[in-house]
Amino acid sequence: MNWPLMDNNITAQDLADLRYFLGQDGGGVSNRGPTPVPRLTNGEQVRAFEEEFAAYIGTKYACMVNSGASANVVSMAALAHIFGPGEVAVPTIAWVSDITAVMQAGHTPRFVDVDKETLGFDWKAGLPDTQYWFPTHVLGFDGLPPINGPQRIMVEDCCEATGGTHEGRKLGTFGLASNFSFYYAHHMTTVEGGMICTSDRTFYETCRMLRAHGLLRECSDPDYRQKIEQTFPDLDPQFIFMMPGYNMRPTEIQAVLGRSQLKRLPMNVMERSRHLRSFLGALDPGRYRTRYRIEGSSNYALPLVLQEKNPLLMGRVLGLLRAEGIEYRKGTAGGGNQLRQPFLRKLYGDLHTQYPQAEHISDYGLYIGNYPELNPDLIFDLCQKLNAL
């Protein structure tokens, strides 16, 4: 079938926009001399992309960084800087950077099992009494509960769910902040890249400084900059480091790609959602899980999870996918239960066994690629073969 996780996610229009930005649409050199090379790092294109993306999501601010993992690191560091380190509720099924970012910022992760219908937090089981919540919208599903009652400080990981909604509102607008990824295989791509969205000015300014070495000059609030400069008159205003920061700045090239891709995102999300419905509608619900919360989802990849523990059937599924040339990832997001990973087993031992849903998905779940150009006939043919196993 030749079914990769992602088809080519860079279009001819994206490349044309890049050539125009680089001054090469006319050959790069004119009779008047070489075309001037534009600034290639963290400049006007980044600012424009941040404004456009924030408007699309529905937040006041957006801070672009060089990857989705960096968005996790910066947002967790910002929480620690503003409010202090604390306990963070994290899902057992997530990308590794969700957990490592929590630990690197000095927080303590408190693990939560996942809901079989969203692959996100099992909110019904009750969350730990932690200061912070860090839910992940796995594979594009809406992983939030009905929004009512007391809330903790929440950062949403939307890296696999760009364009998804909850109760008619964009995912990424329900917490203090939210993180997005523009990795090559995601809904939209800058090849590598990420974004932190928030409507909180203090959080936004902290993220701006953190992504660039903690430098005061990265803050966009002139009154705050002046206050700090007056407090430290012995320091060069260009080199005042407010906090331990990082070099996680994006490039202008990434931003040009992002601005081009953002125009196609709504159609991209629509096509991915259509494929998800076709896939789940054609699978045998007696063998595979098909009851997911698809309302509001912005599907990243097609979930294939066995209903029951069945090693023989799982072996046949994997054999079929390999024989048909269908690329897959076992365990869904991040390879399954993160507590199985060596770096966490050193700290927590066999704690992973206490999370039955994450364990089931690790052993009997996987995902396959979903992208706008995916042939619907392939979906139907694969489901027929899976149902016949």
Buried (B, 14 or more C-beta within 10 A) or exposed (E): EEBBBBEEBBEEEBEEBBBEBBBEEEEEEEEEEEBEEBEEEBBEBBBBBBEBBBEBBEBEBBBBBBBBBBBBBBBBBBBBBEEEBBBBBBBBBBBBBBBBBBBBBBBBBBBBBBBBBBBBBBBEEEBBEBBBBBBBBBBBBBBBBEEEEEEBBBBBBBBBBBBBBBEEBBBBBBBBBBBBBBBBBBBBBBBBBBBBBBBBEBBBBBBBBBBBBBBBBBBBEEEBBEEBBEEEEEEEEEEBEBBEBBEBBBBBBBBBBBBBBBEBBEEBBEBBBBBBEBBBEBBBEEBBBBEBBBEBBBBBBBBBBBBEEBEEBBEBBEEBBEEBEBBBBBBBBBBBBBBBBEEBEEEEEEBBEEBEBBBBBBBBBBBBBBBBEBEEEBBBBBBEBBBEB
